[in-house]
């Protein structure tokens, strides 16, 4: 069974991704925006489950 990721580990992974200089700034920005959209979608789904 996979180990659960903690919120701190999630934030660390995002920061590591941001700090990876093997991508261009544009590639990093695009990927982070894609992740932001996914997170927003998941948050909306959780909010709709509460109703």
N, CA, C and O atoms as a GROMACS GRO file, in nm:
protein
  204
    1UNK      N    1   0.084  -0.118   0.000
    1UNK     CA    2   0.000   0.000   0.000
    1UNK      C    3   0.089   0.124   0.000
    1UNK      O    4   0.189   0.130   0.071
    2UNK      N    5   0.052   0.223  -0.078
    2UNK     CA    6   0.130   0.346  -0.088
    2UNK      C    7   0.114   0.430   0.038
    2UNK      O    8   0.009   0.432   0.102
    3UNK      N    9   0.222   0.497   0.073
    3UNK     CA   10   0.219   0.584   0.190
    3UNK      C   11   0.144   0.712   0.156
    3UNK      O   12   0.157   0.766   0.046
    4UNK      N   13   0.063   0.761   0.251
    4UNK     CA   14  -0.012   0.884   0.229
    4UNK      C   15   0.081   1.003   0.221
    4UNK      O   16   0.179   1.012   0.295
    5UNK      N   17   0.051   1.095   0.129
    5UNK     CA   18   0.128   1.219   0.116
    5UNK      C   19   0.068   1.321   0.212
    5UNK      O   20  -0.054   1.341   0.216
    6UNK      N   21   0.153   1.385   0.288
    6UNK     CA   22   0.106   1.488   0.380
    6UNK      C   23   0.093   1.620   0.306
    6UNK      O   24   0.151   1.637   0.199
    7UNK      N   25   0.016   1.715   0.362
    7UNK     CA   26   0.010   1.847   0.300
    7UNK      C   27   0.148   1.911   0.285
    7UNK      O   28   0.176   1.976   0.184
    8UNK      N   29   0.235   1.893   0.384
    8UNK     CA   30   0.370   1.950   0.376
    8UNK      C   31   0.449   1.888   0.260
    8UNK      O   32   0.524   1.958   0.192
    9UNK      N   33   0.432   1.758   0.237
    9UNK     CA   34   0.500   1.692   0.126
    9UNK      C   35   0.447   1.742  -0.008
    9UNK      O   36   0.524   1.758  -0.103
   10UNK      N   37   0.318   1.767  -0.016
   10UNK     CA   38   0.260   1.822  -0.138
   10UNK      C   39   0.320   1.959  -0.169
   10UNK      O   40   0.361   1.984  -0.282
   11UNK      N   41   0.326   2.046  -0.069
   11UNK     CA   42   0.383   2.179  -0.088
   11UNK      C   43   0.531   2.168  -0.125
   11UNK      O   44   0.578   2.241  -0.212
   12UNK      N   45   0.604   2.079  -0.060
   12UNK     CA   46   0.746   2.060  -0.093
   12UNK      C   47   0.763   2.015  -0.238
   12UNK      O   48   0.854   2.060  -0.306
   13UNK      N   49   0.675   1.926  -0.285
   13UNK     CA   50   0.682   1.879  -0.423
   13UNK      C   51   0.658   1.994  -0.521
   13UNK      O   52   0.725   2.004  -0.623
   14UNK      N   53   0.563   2.080  -0.489
   14UNK     CA   54   0.535   2.196  -0.575
   14UNK      C   55   0.656   2.289  -0.577
   14UNK      O   56   0.696   2.337  -0.684
   15UNK      N   57   0.714   2.314  -0.461
   15UNK     CA   58   0.832   2.402  -0.454
   15UNK      C   59   0.951   2.342  -0.528
   15UNK      O   60   1.026   2.413  -0.594
   16UNK      N   61   0.968   2.211  -0.517
   16UNK     CA   62   1.075   2.143  -0.589
   16UNK      C   63   1.054   2.157  -0.739
   16UNK      O   64   1.148   2.186  -0.814
   17UNK      N   65   0.932   2.136  -0.783
   17UNK     CA   66   0.899   2.151  -0.925
   17UNK      C   67   0.930   2.293  -0.972
   17UNK      O   68   0.990   2.313  -1.077
   18UNK      N   69   0.890   2.391  -0.893
   18UNK     CA   70   0.913   2.532  -0.926
   18UNK      C   71   1.063   2.563  -0.937
   18UNK      O   72   1.105   2.637  -1.025
   19UNK      N   73   1.140   2.505  -0.849
   19UNK     CA   74   1.283   2.533  -0.845
   19UNK      C   75   1.368   2.455  -0.944
   19UNK      O   76   1.488   2.478  -0.955
   20UNK      N   77   1.306   2.363  -1.017
   20UNK     CA   78   1.379   2.281  -1.114
   20UNK      C   79   1.414   2.366  -1.236
   20UNK      O   80   1.325   2.409  -1.310
   21UNK      N   81   1.542   2.391  -1.256
   21UNK     CA   82   1.585   2.480  -1.365
   21UNK      C   83   1.604   2.408  -1.498
   21UNK      O   84   1.651   2.468  -1.595
   22UNK      N   85   1.566   2.280  -1.506
   22UNK     CA   86   1.580   2.208  -1.632
   22UNK      C   87   1.470   2.247  -1.731
   22UNK      O   88   1.479   2.216  -1.850
   23UNK      N   89   1.366   2.315  -1.682
   23UNK     CA   90   1.259   2.366  -1.768
   23UNK      C   91   1.274   2.516  -1.783
   23UNK      O   92   1.336   2.582  -1.700
   24UNK      N   93   1.217   2.569  -1.890
   24UNK     CA   94   1.214   2.714  -1.906
   24UNK      C   95   1.110   2.773  -1.809
   24UNK      O   96   1.024   2.702  -1.758
   25UNK      N   97   1.120   2.902  -1.786
   25UNK     CA   98   1.021   2.969  -1.701
   25UNK      C   99   0.881   2.951  -1.758
   25UNK      O  100   0.785   2.930  -1.684
   26UNK      N  101   0.871   2.960  -1.890
   26UNK     CA  102   0.740   2.945  -1.956
   26UNK      C  103   0.683   2.805  -1.934
   26UNK      O  104   0.564   2.790  -1.907
   27UNK      N  105   0.767   2.702  -1.945
   27UNK     CA  106   0.721   2.565  -1.922
   27UNK      C  107   0.676   2.546  -1.778
   27UNK      O  108   0.575   2.482  -1.750
   28UNK      N  109   0.753   2.602  -1.686
   28UNK     CA  110   0.718   2.592  -1.544
   28UNK      C  111   0.587   2.663  -1.518
   28UNK      O  112   0.500   2.610  -1.448
   29UNK      N  113   0.572   2.783  -1.573
   29UNK     CA  114   0.449   2.860  -1.554
   29UNK      C  115   0.329   2.784  -1.609
   29UNK      O  116   0.226   2.774  -1.543
   30UNK      N  117   0.342   2.731  -1.730
   30UNK     CA  118   0.232   2.657  -1.792
   30UNK      C  119   0.192   2.535  -1.709
   30UNK      O  120   0.073   2.509  -1.689
   31UNK      N  121   0.291   2.463  -1.660
   31UNK     CA  122   0.263   2.343  -1.581
   31UNK      C  123   0.198   2.378  -1.448
   31UNK      O  124   0.106   2.310  -1.403
   32UNK      N  125   0.246   2.485  -1.384
   32UNK     CA  126   0.186   2.526  -1.257
   32UNK      C  127   0.043   2.576  -1.277
   32UNK      O  128  -0.043   2.553  -1.192
   33UNK      N  129   0.017   2.643  -1.388
   33UNK     CA  130  -0.120   2.685  -1.418
   33UNK      C  131  -0.210   2.565  -1.441
   33UNK      O  132  -0.326   2.564  -1.399
   34UNK      N  133  -0.159   2.464  -1.508
   34UNK     CA  134  -0.236   2.341  -1.529
   34UNK      C  135  -0.267   2.274  -1.395
   34UNK      O  136  -0.378   2.227  -1.372
   35UNK      N  137  -0.167   2.270  -1.307
   35UNK     CA  138  -0.188   2.212  -1.174
   35UNK      C  139  -0.289   2.294  -1.095
   35UNK      O  140  -0.373   2.239  -1.024
   36UNK      N  141  -0.282   2.426  -1.108
   36UNK     CA  142  -0.376   2.514  -1.038
   36UNK      C  143  -0.519   2.487  -1.084
   36UNK      O  144  -0.612   2.482  -1.003
   37UNK      N  145  -0.538   2.468  -1.214
   37UNK     CA  146  -0.670   2.438  -1.267
   37UNK      C  147  -0.722   2.304  -1.212
   37UNK      O  148  -0.839   2.292  -1.177
   38UNK      N  149  -0.634   2.206  -1.205
   38UNK     CA  150  -0.672   2.075  -1.152
   38UNK      C  151  -0.710   2.086  -1.005
   38UNK      O  152  -0.811   2.029  -0.962
   39UNK      N  153  -0.632   2.159  -0.929
   39UNK     CA  154  -0.661   2.178  -0.786
   39UNK      C  155  -0.794   2.251  -0.770
   39UNK      O  156  -0.874   2.215  -0.683
   40UNK      N  157  -0.818   2.353  -0.850
   40UNK     CA  158  -0.946   2.426  -0.843
   40UNK      C  159  -1.063   2.334  -0.872
   40UNK      O  160  -1.165   2.339  -0.803
   41UNK      N  161  -1.049   2.249  -0.972
   41UNK     CA  162  -1.154   2.153  -1.006
   41UNK      C  163  -1.181   2.058  -0.890
   41UNK      O  164  -1.296   2.030  -0.857
   42UNK      N  165  -1.075   2.009  -0.829
   42UNK     CA  166  -1.090   1.917  -0.716
   42UNK      C  167  -1.154   1.986  -0.596
   42UNK      O  168  -1.237   1.927  -0.527
   43UNK      N  169  -1.115   2.111  -0.570
   43UNK     CA  170  -1.175   2.186  -0.459
   43UNK      C  171  -1.324   2.210  -0.483
   43UNK      O  172  -1.404   2.200  -0.391
   44UNK      N  173  -1.359   2.242  -0.607
   44UNK     CA  174  -1.500   2.262  -0.641
   44UNK      C  175  -1.579   2.133  -0.621
   44UNK      O  176  -1.692   2.136  -0.572
   45UNK      N  177  -1.520   2.021  -0.658
   45UNK     CA  178  -1.587   1.892  -0.640
   45UNK      C  179  -1.609   1.864  -0.492
   45UNK      O  180  -1.715   1.814  -0.453
   46UNK      N  181  -1.511   1.894  -0.410
   46UNK     CA  182  -1.527   1.874  -0.265
   46UNK      C  183  -1.635   1.965  -0.209
   46UNK      O  184  -1.714   1.923  -0.124
   47UNK      N  185  -1.639   2.089  -0.256
   47UNK     CA  186  -1.740   2.184  -0.208
   47UNK      C  187  -1.880   2.138  -0.248
   47UNK      O  188  -1.974   2.151  -0.169
   48UNK      N  189  -1.894   2.085  -0.369
   48UNK     CA  190  -2.027   2.040  -0.413
   48UNK      C  191  -2.071   1.915  -0.338
   48UNK      O  192  -2.191   1.891  -0.324
   49UNK      N  193  -1.977   1.837  -0.289
   49UNK     CA  194  -2.010   1.719  -0.208
   49UNK      C  195  -2.065   1.758  -0.071
   49UNK      O  196  -2.136   1.679  -0.008
   50UNK      N  197  -2.034   1.879  -0.025
   50UNK     CA  198  -2.077   1.925   0.107
   50UNK      C  199  -2.222   1.971   0.109
   50UNK      O  200  -2.282   1.983   0.215
   51UNK      N  201  -2.278   1.998  -0.008
   51UNK     CA  202  -2.413   2.052  -0.015
   51UNK      C  203  -2.516   1.945   0.008
   51UNK      O  204  -2.636   1.974   0.006
   0.00000   0.00000   0.00000
